Amino acid sequence: MTADWFLATLRHDRAVVLASLCAVVLLAWSYLLLAAGMQMDKMDVGGGQIMVMLPEWTPAYGVVVFVMWAVMMVAMMLPSAAPVTLLIAGIARRRGGGRLGLPTALFVAGYLAVWFAFAAVATLLQWQLEAAGLFSETMALASRFVAAAVLVMAGIYQWTPLKQACLRHCRSPLEFLLFHWRDSPAGAFASGARHGAFCLGCCWMLMALLFVGGVMNLAWIGGIALLVLIEKVLPWGGWMGRATGILMIAWGIVTLASAAV
């Protein structure tokens, strides 16, 4: 009877945590859908022609761009963190006298803190690209040479030892918890940040591809998010990542060749 109660409670806890993660991810994607529909500034240049212009960078606009990047990271990265988060919830209940909310929330907060830091760096990079005239009105790299170089570098990175080492940590939630989980509130946050660091090491070049396809290109964002999820969760995800790396290199070379003609 006790065992049945424990299993039922565990299933309930997992359902609550999973539902919470899904709700946050859905809200993030909803925000991105609304942001993608925002209009750029337009200027009539005469002759019936309209020029689309990027907004001027101000502190307020910088905050808007940072929020966009931060929400994008939530939408793209939180689904792949679900397996380890569910394990955290189970451990928190068993070790915390039935409480799972605070340790689980702190773990997720630590994980997202790493990606919010990445969002801040991406915001600064976008600012500098626009200032240098390397960003188009479609919010993508204007130079095909630079875009091709990013594609090739991202493809090569898919095969590097660092990528594979970080991916192994991301693909092994139980092993990660055995070596890196800490029970205290500060430890839960630090464990989340450590897991986020491994995920950042695994996926940062994939995130750089957002500058290639367009920062607010929802199809491109969804494709990269799906690749991240496949790499981290599915049994053949590691091979999928390497195969995708070859495609990126080939795509970059073709783009570079066509730009040189």
NORFEN-V197268 format. One line per field, one symbol per residue. ss: DSSP state (h for helix, s for strand, l for the rest). phi: phi as a letter, one per 30 degrees, with the letter a starting at -180 (. if undefined). psi: psi as a letter, one per 20 degrees, with the letter a starting at -180 (. if undefined). Layout:
ss = ???
phi = ???
psi = ???
This chain:
ss = lhhhhhhhhhhhhhhhhhhhhhhhhhhhhhhhhhhhllllssssssllssssslllllhhhhhhhhhhhhhhhhhhhlhhhhhhhhhhhhhhhhhlllllhhhhhhhhhhhhhhhhhhhhhhhhhhhhhhhlllslllllsllhhhhhhhhhhhhhhlllhhhhhhhhhhhlhhhhhhhhllllhhhhhhhhhhhhhhhhhhhhhhhhlhhhhllllhhhhhhhhhhhhhhhhlllhhhhhhhhhhhhhhhhhhhhhhhhl
phi = .ddddddddddddddddddddddddddddddddddddddddbbdcjiicccdcddddbeddddddddeddddddddcdeddeeddddeddddddccijcbddedddddddddedddddddddddddedddddicccddibdddddddddddddddddecdededdddddddbedddddcbdbddedddddddddddddddddcddddddddddjdcddddeddddddeddedcdecddddddddedddddddddddddddd
psi = ggggggggggggghgggghggggggggghgghgghhipqrpqpojqkjqpppqqqpprgghhgggggggghhhghhhhhiigghhhhgggghghikkipigghghhghghghhghhghhgghghggghgghikjprijlrphphggghggggghgghhiqhgghghhgghimgghghhhipqhrghhgghgghghhgghghhjhhhhhihigiphkohggghgghggggghhgqhjhghgggghggggggggggggghhi.
